């Protein structure tokens, strides 16, 4: 692995605010998630990326503290305007703007390439037939789509759920700028479903039935399927205050990370069981794009 994430990200976030830096970090994670790297290689890249992010944020916090102390001392010692200092700051701002324009063009090109790749990937992945059990774990999926704790700076209160529709991740927010991240599959109907909801019910091994007559024609019969292995809704479901919005399991784990044909937000069964244990009723669910 020859990628110097620290140097690359340090340049990319120079002069950026916290929100802009977070977006750059999410884009970097998304690029790794959408790569075709082997599991071991992806793990190394994710580890190096997270270490670089933590180092950068720590350095920035120290710089801000030192700058605040220096500014306070200068204000006490200089009652008038220090035009030399103003000129230096103005030159620095011009340099940062120039660097930002360059970085924007560079990152826009990278993002355009990633978007084109996503466009090719956004074919609807077929599900296994109802009653067929494709497994319950994320084994075999890219490492980035497997359950893990990651650095995640946000103003969302701990305990909330954030669904990143574009990058196919669900985050359960923890304290101290961290979150538990899960890979997801998402149905087209849930790509533009609003932004803020809450969990109103929790179901174990929910019953499944075809969502429409068209879907029913593709199944053996238009009848519900009791909960159990092979059920398309999987082992658990979190129902939101809009009834057609669910966070649920699946009998087709290989669809994680893709656009899917049915349901809403799906996780592999082991992940949805883990999430189910950690989430209570009235938990906030925030959709971001």
N, C-alpha and C positions, 0 to 999 in steps of 0.2 A: 504494500500500500504506500504510494508515493504522494498522496495528497496532504499538503500542509494546511489543515483546516484553520489553524490559529492565524497564520499569515493572511490567508484568503479572507476569513471573516473579519479580521481586524481592519483590513482595507475596506471591506464592504460596509461595515457599520460606522466608519469614521464620520463624526458629526451628526449621527442619527439619534433621534429620541428613542425612548424605551419601546414605544409601540412599533416604530419602524424597524428597530433591531429585532423584535420578536417576529415580525413578518419575514425578515431575511432568514432567521433561524428556522422558521416553519418551512420556508421554501427549500432550504438545504435538506431538512429532514425528508421533505416530500420527494426530492430528487433521488435520495438513497432508496426510499420506499418503492419508487417506480423503476428502479434499476433492475437489471437481470443478474445481479451478483449472486454467487453462491451464498449459502447461509453463513458460513464461517467468514467469508470476505465482508458480507454486509454487517456482521457483528463487529468486526474490527473498525469499519467506517463509522458505524453508529457510536461506538465507544470513543473514537478519536474526535468525532464531531461534538459530542456532549462534553468531553473534557475541555475542548477548545472554547465552547460557549461559557462554561463555568469560569475558566481562566479569564476570558475577556470581561465578563460581568464583574468579577472580583477586581480586576485592574481598573475598570471604569469607576467602581465605587470608591476605590482608594484615591483616584485622581480627583473625583468630585469633592471628597472630603478635604484633600490638600488645597484644592482651588478655593473652596469656601473659606478656609483658614487664611489663605494668602490674600483673598479679596477683602476680608474683614480687617486684616492688618493694614493693608494699603489705604483703606477708607479712613482708618483712624489717623494714619500718618500724613495723608494728603487731603486737606479740606477742600482744595480747588480741583479743577479738572486737569488731569494729566493727559495732555494732547499727544504726547509721544506714545503713551500706552494705548490711547484710542486708535492712533494710526496703526500700531502693531496689530491690534485686534481686527481692524478693518481689513488689513492685508491677509490675516489668517482666515477671515470669513470668505474673502474672494477666493483664496486657495481651496477652502473646503467646498465652495460652490462648484468650482472647476472640477475638483475631484469627484463630487457627487454626480455631476453631469456625465463624466466618463463612466463611473460605476453604474449609473442608471442605464446607459446605452449597453454596457456589457451584460448586466443582469437581465435587461429586457430581451436581449438576444438569446440568452440561456433559457429564459422563461418561455420565449416564443417556441424554442425547440422542444421544451418540455410539454408545452400546451399542445403542439402538433402531435407529439407522441401520445399524450393523453387522449387526443381525439381519435387516434387509431385504436387505443385500448378500450375506449368507451363503447364497445359492442356489448349488448346484453348477454351475460353469461347464462347458459341454460342450466336449469335446476335438475337434480335427480327427481325421478318420479316419486310422488307421495307414497310412503311405505318403504322406500329404499333407504337404508342407513349408510351414509357415506363416511361416518366417523364423527367423533366429538372433539378432537383436538386440532390445534393449529400446526401440528407436525407436517412438514412438507411445504408450508407456506414460506415466503420470504421472511427473513428474520425481522425486518422492520414491521411486519404485520402481526407479529406475535406479541403477546401481552408482556409489558415491561414498564418500569418506572422511568420517567424522563424529566429533564428540566423543562418547565413550562411557566413563564412569567405571565400573569394575568391579574385583572382586578376582580374576576369572578370569585365569589365566596367559596371556600373549601366545602366539599361535599356535593357541589353542583356537577352536572354532566354537560360537557361541551361536545357537540358533534361537528366535526370538520368534514363537510360534504365533499369538498374538492379533493382533499388528500386521502379520504377514506379512513379516517381515524375517529375514535371516540375517546374522550379524556374524562376521567373521574378526577376532579381537582383535589389535590392535597395541599397542605400548608408548605411554607418555605420554598415557593417557586417550583413545585414539582407536581406531577400528575401521573396517574396510572393510565397507560395508553393501550387501547385495544384496536386491532384491525377490524374493519367492517365492510360489508357489502351494502349497497343502497339501491332502492328501487327508484325508477324515474319519477314516480309520483311524489317522492319525498325530497327531491332535489330543490324544490321551491315551495316548501311547506310552511313558511313563516319562520320566526326566530325564537320565540320564548314560550315554553310549555312547562307543565309540571306532571310528576308521576301521580296518577290517581288510583292505580291498582297494580298488584303483583300476582302473577299466575305461575304455578308450577305445572309443567307438561300441559300447556294449553291445547285445547281442541282446535283443529284446523278444518277449514272448508274452502272450496274454490271461491275466489273473490268475485268472479263474474261468470256469466253463462259461457263466454268465450273460453275462459280457463277450464270450465267444467267439461267442455267437449274434448279437452286434451287429457282428461283423467278417465279412469275406468268407469266411474259413476259420479253423479253429482250428489255426493253424500259427505258428511263430516268424517274426519279421521281423528280417532281418540288419541290423546297424548301418549307418547312413547317413542322409542327409537324409530326413525324413519318419518316422523312427523315434520313437515316443512317449517313449523314454528319452533321446533327444537325443544330444549329442556325447560326454558323459562321465558317469561315475557314481562316487560314493563309497559303498562298501558298509560298513555298520556291523556290529557284533558281534551284532546281531539281524538275521538274513538278510532279513526283509521290510522293513527300514528302509533307504532309499536317499536320497541327495542326487543328483539327476540333472538332465539337460537336458529339453527338450521340443520337440515340433514345433508347439505351440500357444502362442506367446508372449503372446497376449492374455489367457490365463488367469492370468497372474502377478498377485498381489494378491488372489486369490480362493480359495474352497474348490473343489477339483477332484475329478474322478470316479475317478482312477486314479493309480498310482505312490505317492509319499510326499511328499518335499520337492523341488519342481522350480524350476529357474532357467532363464532363456533360455540358449541354447547359448553365446553369447559370455561370459556371466557364469560358467557352470559350467566353461568352459575356463579362465577366469582363476582361479577358485577351485582347480581341479584342479592348476594349476601351483604354487600357493602352499601346498598341504596335503600332508603326508606321512603314511605309515602310523602308526598309534597316536595320531593326533591326537584329542583329546577333543572330543566333541560333546555340548553341554548344551542340553536343551530347557527353555524357560521359558514361562509363560503369563501 
